[in-house]
Amino acid sequence: MGFTSKMFVVSSPISDVKTSNHDYKTLFKTARQCQQHQMVVLRRNKHPQISLYASHYHIMKPRHKATTTTTTTTCILKEERDSSPSFTSCGLKFIRGKKLLSELSTWRIGGPCNYFVQVSDRTQLLSAIRYCREHSIRFLIIGKGSNCLFDDSGFDGCIILNRIDFFEEVKSGIYRVGSGYPFNQLGVRCSNDGFTGLEFASGVPGSVGGGAYMNAGANGQEISDVISSVEILQTDGRLETINQNDLAFSYRKSSFQDMEDLAAIVAVTFKIKPFPLAREQQKAYLTKRRLSQPLGERSAGSVFKNPEGVGVSAGELIEKAGLKGFRLGNAKISEVHANFFINCGGSTSKDMIELINLVKEKVKDKFNVELIEEIQYVSPI
Ligand SMILES: Cc1cc2nc3c(=O)[nH]c(=O)nc-3n(C[C@H](O)[C@H](O)[C@H](O)COP(=O)(O)OP(=O)(O)OC[C@H]3O[C@@H](n4cnc5c(N)ncnc54)[C@H](O)[C@@H]3O)c2cc1C
């Protein structure tokens, strides 16, 4: 681990550095009081028993071998905000400044994020969020990045990649699913089992959590129609289960988008009804999608929401404005579906944003309709 900033020394009485977590706690506290954001550095391999508790604190070079209650140990403290490419905290691997957001989005656009961590269960998610909070690092949880426009300059914060992907059949027609579970797989699975409500999901390349957050839908179905309850994690670490009745959903809108203290959706429980033709319906939706959408291309699905009360879709308006196939830099409006914007290779967020703004302007001029983005622009700062 490469530390960059200055060092200083703190002394603390330690009874037995080999076994006593309690005394390390005191040492950490002292160190923190000495100087905020400074770290106690420990040779972790020598004291693996404290690594879980110690989280990101690393203690090294005790000046005296401390084995009795009277020994005073001197540790070297250094600031941890360092230039090293990665570090481990609570068993989670954080990557510093190297992970490209373009690798995490279906649009394949976006610069590096300051911190990156992947979580695969609730405990890891909690640890990641706690780390970010303790270090005042802004964070954002993402699923498959299929509705995000990341910025070329990246993200000054921590991107938490959600891979909490358990699938549990509570009883027939009731499924409890991890928020990182692939939404398209859920659609196929439920339809195969002969249940209706999620047939549309088989063509949506997102996660269950992203689907709930966005209230994803198609073909007259919406995820909110079959949600029974949602387990969420608050920024202060509290877990809460919210019943469907206490949530509000509308077209591509959910209560989650307005929750200030929401850290993440952890799991969703679905209640779905039997329907013998579910599998056929799911296949028909997928075939229709393959014919009408540029599925092999780098896109984020529909860029704009369909405007309400206009009677035509956003795609039709864009097409009628003569913009189908229009290209700006390396960003292009699909020839197949005018509400899908394609990264032709090497498109920047700047290209995409300019194209989005141009389309909004033209549609406003021609039809006096304000198009509103469905995609989520992730501000770098
Ligand atoms: C080819 C294609 C087809 C598509 N078709 C459809 C369609 O038919 N219908 C439709 O509605 N959408 C469609 N989309 C858009 C997209 O797939 C959906 O919006 C999907 O639900 C997003 O899920 P995600 O995991 O990719 O979310 P991300 O893009 O990763 O995130 C989107 C937003 O959700 C938030 N979020 C994600 N996970 C969590 C979580 N666990 N807790 C809290 N917040 C979270 C993120 O912070 C972000 O603000 C399509 C996209 C593509 C590329």
The ligand as a MOL file (V3000), in Angstrom:
LIG
                    3D

  0  0  0     0  0            999 V3000
M  V30 BEGIN CTAB
M  V30 COUNTS 53 58 0 0 0
M  V30 BEGIN ATOM
M  V30 1 C -31.4230 -2.6430 -24.6580 0
M  V30 2 C -32.1470 -2.0450 -23.4850 0
M  V30 3 C -33.4920 -2.2250 -23.3380 0
M  V30 4 C -34.1820 -1.6610 -22.2690 0
M  V30 5 N -35.5130 -1.8560 -22.1560 0
M  V30 6 C -36.1890 -1.3190 -21.1200 0
M  V30 7 C -37.5970 -1.5180 -20.9820 0
M  V30 8 O -38.2410 -2.1910 -21.7670 0
M  V30 9 N -38.2190 -0.9350 -19.9350 0
M  V30 10 C -37.5560 -0.1950 -19.0190 0
M  V30 11 O -38.1640 0.2950 -18.0780 0
M  V30 12 N -36.2260 0.0150 -19.1170 0
M  V30 13 C -35.5270 -0.5280 -20.1420 0
M  V30 14 N -34.1780 -0.3190 -20.2420 0
M  V30 15 C -33.4820 0.5340 -19.2700 0
M  V30 16 C -32.8700 -0.2330 -18.0680 0
M  V30 17 O -32.4990 -1.5320 -18.4160 0
M  V30 18 C -33.8120 -0.2610 -16.8860 0
M  V30 19 O -34.1000 1.0370 -16.4200 0
M  V30 20 C -33.2520 -1.0710 -15.7110 0
M  V30 21 O -34.2570 -1.2480 -14.7610 0
M  V30 22 C -32.0560 -0.4140 -15.0400 0
M  V30 23 O -31.4670 -1.3620 -14.1790 0
M  V30 24 P -29.9030 -1.3060 -13.8730 0
M  V30 25 O -29.5970 -2.3410 -12.8800 0
M  V30 26 O -29.1240 -1.3720 -15.1270 0
M  V30 27 O -29.7970 0.1290 -13.2420 0
M  V30 28 P -28.5330 1.1130 -13.3010 0
M  V30 29 O -28.4100 1.6700 -14.6850 0
M  V30 30 O -27.3640 0.4130 -12.7340 0
M  V30 31 O -29.0330 2.2380 -12.3270 0
M  V30 32 C -30.1280 3.0430 -12.6870 0
M  V30 33 C -30.5370 3.8790 -11.4590 0
M  V30 34 O -31.0180 2.9830 -10.4550 0
M  V30 35 C -30.2650 3.1320 -9.2640 0
M  V30 36 N -30.0850 1.8040 -8.6760 0
M  V30 37 C -29.6520 0.6820 -9.2900 0
M  V30 38 N -29.6180 -0.3450 -8.4300 0
M  V30 39 C -30.0290 0.1360 -7.2320 0
M  V30 40 C -30.2090 -0.4460 -5.9280 0
M  V30 41 N -29.9560 -1.7250 -5.6670 0
M  V30 42 N -30.6420 0.3600 -4.9520 0
M  V30 43 C -30.9230 1.6780 -5.1770 0
M  V30 44 N -30.7740 2.2640 -6.3690 0
M  V30 45 C -30.3370 1.4940 -7.3950 0
M  V30 46 C -28.9260 3.7090 -9.7100 0
M  V30 47 O -28.2840 4.4250 -8.6680 0
M  V30 48 C -29.3650 4.6120 -10.8490 0
M  V30 49 O -29.8340 5.8450 -10.3590 0
M  V30 50 C -33.4720 -0.8950 -21.3190 0
M  V30 51 C -32.0920 -0.7210 -21.4660 0
M  V30 52 C -31.4340 -1.2970 -22.5310 0
M  V30 53 C -29.9380 -1.1010 -22.6490 0
M  V30 END ATOM
M  V30 BEGIN BOND
M  V30 1 1 1 2
M  V30 2 1 2 3
M  V30 3 2 2 52
M  V30 4 2 3 4
M  V30 5 1 4 5
M  V30 6 1 4 50
M  V30 7 2 5 6
M  V30 8 1 6 7
M  V30 9 1 6 13
M  V30 10 2 7 8
M  V30 11 1 7 9
M  V30 12 1 9 10
M  V30 13 2 10 11
M  V30 14 1 10 12
M  V30 15 2 12 13
M  V30 16 1 13 14
M  V30 17 1 14 15
M  V30 18 1 14 50
M  V30 19 1 15 16
M  V30 20 1 16 17
M  V30 21 1 16 18
M  V30 22 1 18 19
M  V30 23 1 18 20
M  V30 24 1 20 21
M  V30 25 1 20 22
M  V30 26 1 22 23
M  V30 27 1 23 24
M  V30 28 2 24 25
M  V30 29 1 24 26
M  V30 30 1 24 27
M  V30 31 1 27 28
M  V30 32 2 28 29
M  V30 33 1 28 30
M  V30 34 1 28 31
M  V30 35 1 31 32
M  V30 36 1 32 33
M  V30 37 1 33 34
M  V30 38 1 33 48
M  V30 39 1 34 35
M  V30 40 1 35 36
M  V30 41 1 35 46
M  V30 42 1 36 37
M  V30 43 1 36 45
M  V30 44 2 37 38
M  V30 45 1 38 39
M  V30 46 1 39 40
M  V30 47 2 39 45
M  V30 48 1 40 41
M  V30 49 2 40 42
M  V30 50 1 42 43
M  V30 51 2 43 44
M  V30 52 1 44 45
M  V30 53 1 46 47
M  V30 54 1 46 48
M  V30 55 1 48 49
M  V30 56 2 50 51
M  V30 57 1 51 52
M  V30 58 1 52 53
M  V30 END BOND
M  V30 END CTAB
M  END
